[in-house]
Amino acid sequence: MKKNSSIQFMAEAAIIAALYVVLTYIANLAGLASGVIQIRLSEALTILPLFTPAAVPGLFVGCILANILTGCALWDVVIGSIATLIGAVGTYLLSRSKMPKGAKEWTAPLPPILSNTLIIPWVLVYVYGATEGIPFLMLTVGIGEVISAGILGMVLYMALKPSAKRIFRT
C-alpha cells in the first residue's frame, strides 16, 4: 500500500469510527439504545464494508470507543465489539464474493444482523444479568438489528451508492 493510500485508509477508518460513536450517542440520548428492542443507529454503518475495506477497522474501533464512552461493562466492550467486527468482516467478504451484484447488496446486512443476534443475548444474560431467556433476547436483539443494520443500513447504502466512488477512495 502506498503512503497516500494508507493515509486515506486510516482517515476513512477514523471518520467511520467517529461517526459510529456519534450515532451511538444520539441513539442513547433518544432512548433508542435501551429497552426491549434496541436500535443503535450506528449499526446502519455496518453496510460500509461494501464500499471500503477501511470500514472494517473503523466499525471495530468505533464500537469499542462507543461502548467505553457510554459506560458499558468491560465484557460488553470486548464481546460486543467482536460481534461488530465479525459482522463487518462478513459484509466485506460478501463485497468481494462472486455473488451477482444485486445479491451482494441485499445480503450485506446479514452478517452484522446474525453476529449480533447470536452473540449479544449471551452478553445481556451473563454480563448484565438479564432475566429474559436467550431465545427471547435473540428475537429482540434480532429485531433491533434488522431495523438498524437491515433497514437503515440499506437506506444508507442507497443514499451513498451514487457518490460512493467520490466519497470512498480506498
C-alpha positions in Angstrom: 0.0 0.0 0.0 1.4 3.4 -1.0 1.9 6.1 1.6 -1.0 8.2 0.3 -3.4 5.2 0.1 -2.5 4.2 3.7 -3.2 7.7 4.9 -6.5 7.7 3.0 -7.3 4.2 4.5 -6.6 5.5 8.1 -8.6 8.7 7.5 -11.6 6.8 6.2 -11.4 4.3 9.1 -11.1 7.2 11.7 -14.1 9.0 10.2 -16.2 5.9 10.3 -15.2 5.2 13.9 -16.1 8.8 14.8 -19.5 8.5 13.1 -20.2 5.2 14.9 -19.5 6.9 18.3 -21.7 10.0 17.5 -24.6 7.9 16.2 -24.4 5.6 19.3 -24.6 8.7 21.5 -27.6 10.0 19.5 -29.4 6.7 19.9 -28.6 6.7 23.6 -29.9 10.3 24.1 -33.1 9.4 22.1 -33.7 6.3 24.3 -33.4 4.0 21.3 -30.4 2.0 22.6 -32.2 0.7 25.7 -35.4 -1.2 26.2 -36.7 -4.5 24.9 -35.8 -3.7 21.2 -32.6 -1.7 21.0 -32.0 0.4 17.9 -28.4 1.5 17.5 -28.3 4.0 14.7 -24.6 3.3 14.4 -25.3 -0.2 13.2 -26.5 1.2 9.9 -22.8 1.9 9.2 -22.2 -1.8 9.0 -23.2 -1.6 5.4 -20.0 0.5 4.7 -17.6 -2.5 4.1 -19.4 -2.8 0.7 -17.8 0.5 -0.2 -14.4 0.4 1.5 -12.3 -2.1 3.5 -11.4 0.8 5.8 -14.9 0.4 7.3 -13.9 -2.9 9.0 -11.3 -1.4 11.4 -13.4 1.8 11.6 -16.5 0.0 12.8 -14.5 -2.1 15.2 -12.7 0.8 16.8 -15.9 2.9 16.8 -17.8 0.2 18.6 -15.0 -0.2 21.2 -15.0 3.6 21.8 -18.8 3.9 21.8 -19.1 1.1 24.3 -16.4 2.5 26.6 -17.8 6.1 26.4 -21.4 5.0 27.1 -20.4 3.1 30.2 -20.7 -0.5 29.0 -19.3 -3.3 31.1 -15.8 -4.5 30.1 -17.0 -7.8 28.7 -19.6 -6.0 26.7 -16.9 -3.7 25.3 -14.9 -6.7 24.3 -17.5 -9.2 23.1 -19.9 -6.6 21.7 -17.0 -5.1 19.6 -16.0 -8.5 18.4 -19.6 -9.1 17.3 -19.5 -5.9 15.3 -16.1 -6.9 13.9 -17.4 -10.3 12.8 -20.4 -8.6 11.1 -18.1 -6.1 9.3 -15.7 -8.8 8.1 -18.7 -10.8 6.8 -20.1 -7.8 4.9 -16.6 -7.1 3.5 -16.2 -10.7 2.4 -19.6 -10.6 0.7 -18.5 -7.5 -1.2 -15.5 -9.5 -2.5 -17.5 -12.6 -3.3 -18.6 -13.8 -6.8 -22.3 -13.3 -5.9 -24.3 -11.4 -8.5 -24.0 -7.6 -7.8 -27.6 -7.2 -6.7 -27.4 -10.2 -4.3 -24.3 -8.7 -2.6 -26.1 -5.5 -1.6 -29.2 -7.2 -0.3 -27.4 -9.8 1.7 -24.8 -7.4 3.1 -26.7 -6.6 6.3 -27.0 -10.3 7.2 -23.5 -10.8 8.8 -24.0 -8.0 11.3 -27.6 -9.0 12.0 -26.6 -12.6 12.6 -23.4 -11.9 14.6 -25.2 -9.6 17.0 -28.3 -11.7 17.2 -26.3 -14.8 18.1 -23.7 -13.1 20.4 -25.3 -10.1 22.2 -28.1 -12.0 24.1 -25.4 -14.0 25.9 -23.7 -10.7 27.0 -27.1 -9.4 28.2 -27.6 -12.5 30.3 -24.1 -13.2 31.6 -22.7 -9.7 31.9 -25.8 -7.7 32.8 -27.9 -10.3 34.4 -30.9 -10.1 32.1 -33.6 -12.5 33.2 -35.3 -13.0 29.9 -34.4 -16.2 28.1 -31.7 -16.4 25.4 -34.3 -17.2 22.7 -36.4 -14.1 23.6 -33.3 -11.9 23.7 -32.2 -13.3 20.3 -35.6 -12.3 19.0 -35.5 -8.7 20.4 -31.8 -8.1 19.5 -32.5 -9.5 16.0 -35.5 -7.1 15.5 -33.3 -4.2 16.6 -30.5 -5.3 14.2 -33.0 -5.8 11.3 -34.1 -2.2 11.8 -30.6 -0.7 12.4 -28.4 -2.8 10.1 -31.0 -4.0 7.7 -33.5 -1.2 7.0 -31.4 1.8 8.0 -28.3 0.2 6.5 -30.0 -0.3 3.2 -31.3 3.3 3.2 -27.7 4.5 3.8 -26.5 2.2 1.0 -29.0 3.7 -1.4 -28.1 7.2 -0.4 -24.3 6.6 -0.7 -24.2 4.4 -3.8 -24.4 7.2 -6.5 -21.5 9.1 -4.9 -19.5 6.2 -3.5 -16.5 6.5 -5.8 -16.0 10.1 -4.9 -16.6 9.5 -1.1 -14.5 6.3 -0.6 -11.1 6.2 -2.1 -9.7 3.0 -0.7 
